[in-house]
Amino acid sequence: MITFKQLEAIYWIANLGSFAAAADKLCTSQSAVSKRVQELEAQFQIEVFDRSRRTARLTDKGNEILSFAKKLLSDRDQMIERASSNEVMFRRLRLGVTELTAMTWLPKLVSVIRSEFPRVSIEPEVELSATLFERLIEDSFDLIIVPDVFDDSRCVRVPISSVENAWMVAPSLYAGDEPLTRKKMEELTFLVQGTRSGTGIIYNRWLEEQNFHSNRTMQCESLVAQIGFTVSGLGISYLPVPVTQPLIDAGSLRRLPTEGWLPHVKYSVLYKSDQTSDFRKHIAALAKKHCYFSSFFSPQ
């Protein structure tokens, strides 16, 4: 008889690329994972994985089994969700977020989820947007919360909010009140996020569309580092207004007077379109309801 443990083993080996990675994911030993696969192969006298290769690659029959495994595992999860009340539902919630969400309203979201689903194990991870999206497609996350830059038919997108950004500068670098022209701005160093960052993708595209080019750029992948570099007077940067307001109030940063405004950064919740369970939909709705970028570690 086929078991869900056997199907989970095949599913995670195929998705993660190795028996060892699947064992880590399933919190068991590599030998236990191998045994599950071998039992299924022996029962049906088939080979699920091509063992002549170094990596775990599915055979043609293995691909057929994987297709059925995905559906059966999804149906199992949905049955558990529908049959269980929120108070007794036991499952993991693998949630991926970027730095800005972790620095602002993630504590509130975690608190709300725990209140509604006390037995759900919440496993948040902070990563760059592109990494979060790649891992979502690989089924390493249930949902991710990222800037709205990924338009992919494999995913459901739920818009939740937007964040105001502004050009920021250390007072030591520019203390004047006269708005800087584009030409003057381009003479300064731009502190920008890279192409793995959702915000970086948005503003890199915008700067290119506006034919806006600095003579010098300094790239960093961390929002915290980007803020730190700007406070240090290394250049000017686009930064989220809500979380930098305390630094502005303290005199460590100021909004750079310019001749225009930056576009807001829109955020969305994403989850796989082939995994549209009621639970994922509900978590996305909670994120939309409680999204609040306006202050550090918001209790609102």
Helices and strands as residue ranges (DSSP letters): H 4-16, H 19-25, H 30-44, E 49-50, E 57-58, H 60-83, E 92-97, H 99-103, H 106-116, E 121-126, H 129-137, E 143-147, E 155-163, E 165-169, H 182-186, E 189-193, H 198-209, E 216-220, H 223-231, E 236-240, H 241-249, E 254-255, E 265-272, H 278-290
